[in-house]
Amino acid sequence: MRSLLRILALLALFTGSVTAHAQEVIRLWPNGAPGSMGPMAAETTADKKPYGVITRNVSESTLTVFRPDPKIANGTAVIIAPGGGFHLLSIGNEGDGVAKWLNSMGITAFVLRYRLLPTGDDFGMVLIRRLMNFKSLEAAIVPLRPLATADGEEAMRYVRANAGKFGVKQDRVGMMGFSAGGAVTMWTVLGAKPASRPDFIVAMYPGLVGDPLAVPARAPPLLAMVAEDDPIVRPEAGRLVDAWKAAGADATLVIFPKGGHGFGITKSGKASDAWPEHAQKWFQAKGLLNK
């Protein structure tokens, strides 16, 4: 029972009540996406207690555009991949809210709705069971990995190819993923395709990345952040950073003493609340906030 309560608390952290109004939604595969998870219920976005604002049953991947005030726009773009264990997307706490924060620094943000596992009304209990038996969760996402990876790669290609339309620079298009979205971010990088290679990556408490972990040539700078008391993916961030450094690539690891899993943009009164300041300093150090 204690384990179940802990997992319920973690799920509550996946999402908050943060929302934002989007300007534009882009279909990544207007002529049909490669591959499919089979029949799926209609995509829904709703405020579901205790999860907050979530999106489920994504079968058609999209990018939602959030533009900064033109007076402070600096030409940097970030594609955001929210988490949710591939059963849902924490679209409020790890998507739209993060986009608004990036906008405040002059960064153009794109929230990626990548394809998910099909779920029914019992999605919460299904996810809990799989979190309690992590091997079953890893097995469930095996057929989904190439689809979500393709979505991440196509998102990168689209934004870079349309950089002029969005007022961003082709060599300053990065990706930022939370939890399962961190896996999508890393899969996009590990695909090692020049056209879809992010120029920088931020992996927030990444999980389910799996193997092989073959660091590509010209690996982009990596910032990974995680809480020490994260019971789900604590070692994964360090594993990624170690692999990057072993390959001679630029990597930074930030570990917060408290924060658990899924803290996102919503303040919780824990040490992890400081993550946006760390990310902003890293962006600044990389020249990503300069016009």
LUMTIVO-352419 format. One line per 10 residues: number of its first residue (from 0); their letters; for each residue x, y, z of C-alpha. Coordinates in Angstrom, 1 decimal, m for minus. Example, Ala and Ser with C-alpha at 12.3 -4.5 7.8 and 13.67 -1.06 7.14 Angstrom:
# residues 2
0	as	12.3:m4.5:7.8; 13.7:m1.1:7.1
This chain:
# residues 291
0	mrsllrilal	0.0:0.0:0.0; 2.8:2.4:0.8; 4.3:1.8:m2.7; 1.0:2.4:m4.3; 0.5:5.7:m2.4; 4.0:6.8:m3.4; 3.3:6.1:m7.1; m0.1:8.0:m6.9; 1.8:10.9:m5.4; 4.3:10.8:m8.2
10	lalftgsvta	1.6:10.7:m10.8; 0.1:13.8:m9.2; 3.4:15.5:m9.8; 3.4:14.7:m13.5; 1.0:17.5:m14.2; m0.2:20.8:m12.7; m2.9:23.3:m13.6; m0.6:25.4:m15.7; m2.0:26.1:m19.2; m1.3:28.5:m22.0
20	haqevirlwp	m3.1:29.7:m25.1; m1.4:28.5:m28.3; m1.1:30.5:m31.5; m0.8:27.7:m34.1; m1.0:23.9:m34.3; 1.0:22.1:m36.9; 0.3:18.5:m38.1; 3.7:16.9:m38.5; 2.5:14.2:m40.9; m0.3:15.7:m43.0
30	ngapgsmgpm	0.0:12.8:m45.5; 0.0:10.2:m42.8; 2.6:9.2:m40.3; 4.9:6.2:m40.7; 3.8:3.2:m38.6; 0.9:2.9:m36.2; m0.1:1.5:m32.8; m3.4:0.3:m34.2; m6.9:1.5:m33.4; m7.0:4.2:m30.8
40	aaettadkkp	m9.7:6.3:m29.1; m9.9:10.0:m30.1; m7.3:12.3:m28.7; m8.4:14.1:m25.6; m7.1:17.0:m23.5; m8.7:17.5:m20.1; m8.0:18.5:m16.5; m8.0:15.2:m14.7; m7.5:15.0:m11.0; m5.0:14.2:m9.6
50	ygvitrnvse	m3.0:14.5:m12.8; m3.8:18.1:m13.9; m4.1:19.0:m17.6; m3.2:15.9:m19.6; m3.5:14.7:m23.2; m4.1:11.1:m24.1; m4.4:8.8:m27.1; m2.2:10.9:m29.5; m2.1:9.1:m32.8; m1.5:12.2:m35.0
60	stltvfrpdp	1.6:14.1:m33.7; 1.5:17.9:m33.7; 3.6:20.9:m32.7; 1.9:23.7:m30.9; 3.7:27.0:m31.4; 4.3:29.6:m28.6; 5.9:32.8:m29.8; 7.7:35.2:m27.5; 7.2:39.0:m27.6; 8.9:40.2:m30.8
70	kiangtavii	10.7:42.8:m28.7; 12.7:40.1:m26.9; 12.7:37.3:m29.4; 16.3:36.1:m29.7; 16.2:33.5:m32.5; 16.5:30.4:m30.3; 13.9:27.6:m30.6; 13.1:24.8:m28.2; 10.9:21.8:m29.0; 9.4:20.6:m25.7
80	apgggfhlls	8.5:16.9:m25.2; 6.3:16.5:m22.1; 6.4:13.3:m20.0; 3.7:10.9:m18.8; 5.1:7.4:m19.1; 4.0:7.2:m22.8; 0.4:6.7:m21.5; m0.4:10.5:m21.3; 1.3:13.8:m21.8; 1.7:16.2:m18.9
90	ignegdgvak	0.7:19.0:m21.3; 0.1:21.6:m18.6; 3.0:21.2:m16.2; 5.7:19.9:m18.7; 4.4:21.5:m21.9; 2.4:24.7:m22.2; 3.7:26.1:m18.9; 7.3:25.4:m19.9; 6.6:27.1:m23.2; 5.5:30.3:m21.5
100	wlnsmgitaf	8.6:30.3:m19.4; 10.8:29.9:m22.4; 8.9:32.7:m24.1; 9.7:35.0:m21.2; 13.4:34.6:m22.2; 12.8:35.3:m25.8; 12.8:31.7:m26.9; 10.3:30.4:m29.4; 8.7:27.2:m28.1; 7.0:24.3:m29.8
110	vlryrllptg	5.2:21.7:m27.6; 5.4:18.3:m29.2; 2.5:15.9:m28.9; 4.2:12.7:m29.9; 2.4:9.4:m30.3; 1.4:7.4:m27.3; 0.2:4.0:m26.2; m3.6:3.6:m26.6; m5.4:4.0:m23.3; m8.9:3.7:m21.9
120	ddfgmvlirr	m10.6:5.2:m18.9; m8.5:2.9:m16.7; m5.3:4.5:m17.9; m4.3:5.6:m14.4; m4.4:2.1:m12.9; m2.7:0.6:m16.0; 0.2:3.0:m15.7; 0.5:2.4:m11.9; 0.7:m1.4:m12.5; 3.4:m0.9:m15.1
130	lmnfksleaa	5.3:1.5:m12.9; 5.3:m1.1:m10.1; 6.6:m3.6:m12.6; 9.0:m1.5:m14.7; 9.9:m4.3:m17.0; 6.3:m4.4:m18.2; 6.4:m0.7:m19.0; 9.7:m1.1:m20.9; 8.1:m4.0:m22.9; 5.0:m2.0:m23.7
140	ivplrplata	6.9:0.9:m25.3; 9.1:m1.3:m27.6; 6.7:m0.9:m30.6; 6.1:2.7:m29.8; 9.8:3.7:m29.7; 10.3:4.0:m33.5; 7.0:6.0:m33.9; 7.9:8.5:m31.1; 11.4:8.8:m32.4; 10.1:9.6:m35.9
150	dgeeamryvr	7.9:12.3:m34.4; 10.9:13.8:m32.6; 13.0:13.7:m35.7; 10.2:15.2:m37.9; 9.6:18.0:m35.4; 13.3:18.9:m35.6; 13.3:18.8:m39.4; 10.1:20.9:m39.6; 11.2:23.7:m37.3; 14.7:23.9:m38.9
160	anagkfgvkq	13.3:23.9:m42.4; 10.8:26.6:m41.5; 13.2:28.6:m39.3; 12.6:31.8:m41.3; 8.8:31.5:m40.8; 9.2:31.4:m37.1; 12.0:34.0:m36.8; 14.5:31.5:m35.4; 18.0:30.5:m36.5; 18.6:27.1:m38.1
170	drvgmmgfsa	21.6:26.4:m35.9; 19.8:27.3:m32.7; 17.0:24.7:m32.6; 17.1:22.5:m29.5; 15.0:20.0:m27.7; 13.9:19.7:m24.1; 12.2:16.6:m22.7; 10.7:15.6:m19.4; 10.7:12.0:m18.1; 9.3:9.9:m21.1
180	ggavtmwtvl	9.7:13.1:m23.2; 13.4:13.0:m22.1; 13.5:9.5:m23.8; 12.0:10.9:m27.0; 14.6:13.7:m26.9; 17.5:11.3:m26.5; 16.1:8.9:m29.2; 16.0:11.9:m31.5; 19.6:12.6:m30.8; 20.7:9.0:m30.9
190	gakpasrpdf	19.2:8.6:m34.4; 22.2:10.6:m35.6; 20.5:12.1:m38.6; 22.0:15.5:m39.5; 18.7:17.1:m40.6; 17.0:16.2:m37.3; 20.0:16.7:m35.0; 19.2:19.1:m32.1; 21.7:21.9:m31.6; 21.4:21.5:m27.8
200	ivamypglvg	19.4:19.2:m25.5; 17.9:19.5:m22.0; 16.9:16.2:m20.4; 14.7:16.6:m17.4; 14.6:13.5:m15.2; 14.8:11.4:m18.3; 13.6:7.8:m18.2; 13.1:4.7:m20.4; 15.9:5.7:m22.8; 17.1:2.1:m22.9
210	dplavparap	20.0:0.8:m25.0; 22.1:1.0:m27.0; 23.4:4.3:m25.8; 25.8:5.1:m28.7; 26.7:8.8:m28.5; 26.7:10.2:m32.0; 29.5:12.1:m33.6; 29.1:15.9:m33.0; 26.8:15.2:m30.1; 25.0:18.4:m29.1
220	pllamvaedd	25.6:19.9:m25.6; 23.6:18.2:m23.0; 22.1:19.5:m19.7; 20.5:16.8:m17.5; 18.6:17.5:m14.3; 17.1:15.2:m11.7; 16.2:15.0:m8.1; 18.2:12.8:m5.7; 15.0:11.4:m4.2; 13.5:10.5:m7.6
230	pivrpeagrl	12.5:6.8:m7.1; 11.9:6.1:m10.8; 14.8:7.4:m12.9; 17.4:8.8:m10.6; 20.4:6.9:m12.2; 19.4:7.6:m15.8; 20.4:11.3:m16.0; 23.9:10.4:m14.7; 24.2:7.5:m17.2; 23.5:9.9:m20.1
240	vdawkaagad	26.0:12.5:m18.8; 28.7:9.9:m18.2; 28.2:8.5:m21.8; 28.4:12.0:m23.2; 31.6:12.8:m21.3; 33.2:9.5:m22.2; 32.7:10.4:m25.8; 34.3:13.8:m25.3; 31.0:15.7:m25.6; 29.8:18.6:m23.6
250	atlvifpkgg	27.5:17.5:m20.7; 26.3:19.0:m17.4; 24.5:17.2:m14.6; 22.4:19.0:m12.0; 21.1:17.0:m9.0; 18.6:18.5:m6.6; 18.4:17.0:m3.1; 14.6:17.0:m3.1; 12.0:17.1:m5.8; 10.9:13.6:m6.5
260	hgfgitksgk	9.8:12.7:m10.0; 7.8:14.9:m12.4; 8.2:18.3:m10.7; 7.9:20.2:m14.0; 7.3:24.0:m14.0; 4.9:24.0:m11.1; 6.5:25.2:m7.8; 6.4:22.6:m5.0; 8.5:24.3:m2.3; 11.3:21.8:m2.8
270	asdawpehaq	14.9:22.3:m4.0; 13.9:21.3:m7.6; 12.0:24.6:m7.9; 15.3:26.1:m8.8; 15.7:24.2:m12.0; 14.5:27.0:m14.3; 17.3:29.3:m13.0; 19.9:26.6:m13.7; 18.5:26.1:m17.2; 18.5:29.8:m17.8
280	kwfqakglln	22.2:30.1:m16.8; 23.1:27.2:m19.0; 21.2:28.8:m22.0; 23.1:32.0:m21.3; 26.5:30.3:m21.1; 25.8:28.7:m24.4; 24.9:32.0:m26.1; 21.4:30.9:m26.7; 19.8:34.0:m25.2; 21.8:36.4:m27.3
290	k	20.1:38.0:m30.3
